[in-house]
Amino acid sequence: MPPDNSGLERFKEIIAQPFLASFIAGGVAGAVSRTIVSPLERLKILFQVQSVGRNEYKMSVPKALAKMWRDEGWRGFMAGNGTNCIRIVPYSAAQFGAYNLYKRFFESEPGGPLGPYQRLLCGGLAGITSVTLTYPLDIVRTRLSIQSASFDSLKKGTGERLPGMWGVMKNMYKNEGGITALYRGILPTVAGVAPYVGLNFMTYEIMRTQFTVEGNKDPSAVGKLAAGAVSGAVAQTCTYPFDVLRRRFQINTMSGMGFQYNGIWHALSSIVKTEGLRGLYKGIVPNLLKVAPSMASSWFSFELTRDFLQGRRKSGFL
């Protein structure tokens, strides 16, 4: 008598639903992409939080990476990545899942294609949704990324044990204003994330079409990687100053860092006045170096996982 596979088939049917498949695939894509570029992600943050007079990491990207390795070793490359993955899995899952939900309001038929501006809008709404749900983990990740760096103003006692993710979160909640502290900087974050995610989704579909050989439905693996790299670079360059603002606000009350911004416009004017327009783009070089492999691996992992989960049930892109 053949085994009863009805339970397995029902499970496959459930996870093949567009929303759930996108949700799971998004989580996988986030974890893969962030781990690949963890050293460059951390270096970007260290560059971003340097103000005038703080020059510990005022050097080229290769020299800064070498300094990070000398000072902290492999753990320095991965500092904050555990928290980042804990954050990015639900963040990326929520982003792709929310996009799948929002796009249904604009489809002419289930699974139908969207226009560029519809993708821009749905992506922006998905970005706002995902960042709101996971923001406390993002601000904690920023603190973890810089607390062990060799900034003179952050020198710790020899052998002093640094707090982990939950320790940092507890200290912020207790000493910096409760739940408000865990959402400090969310306004510039949302202002940057909404257009970033929207541009990312819109540009990826355009590039995906450009890299698809005539007569084929989908691009090759190399085409998907290239489309992801281009979409990430375009979106990140257009919205980068918001990312700098986000990091500055996240450490605004952190002892030893010296930032005291009263609001977004005060922060913008202060940065431009003391650091010039270049201050709004601090860290963009390591960021662009990491965004290409990050978004390439993210989109590729997403499509690979989603197609595996949906199998023959797949209908159209995203």
Secondary structure, 3 states (H helix, E strand, C coil): CCCCCHHHHHHHHHHCCHHHHHHHHHHHHHHHHHHHCHHHHHHHHHHHCCCCCCCCCCCCHHHHHHHHHHHHCHHHHHCCHHHHHHHHHHHHHHHHHHHHHHHHHCCCCCCCCCCHHHHHHHHHHHHHHHHHHHHHHHHHHHHHHHHCCCCHHHCCCCCCCCCCHHHHHHHHHHHCCHHHHHHCCHHHHHHHHHHHHHHHHHHHHHHHHHCCCCCCCCCCHHHHHHHHHHHHHHHHHHHHHHHHHHHHHHCCCCCCCCCCCCCHHHHHHHHHHHHCHHHHHCCHHHHHHHHHHHHHHHHHHHHHHHHHHHHHHCCCCC
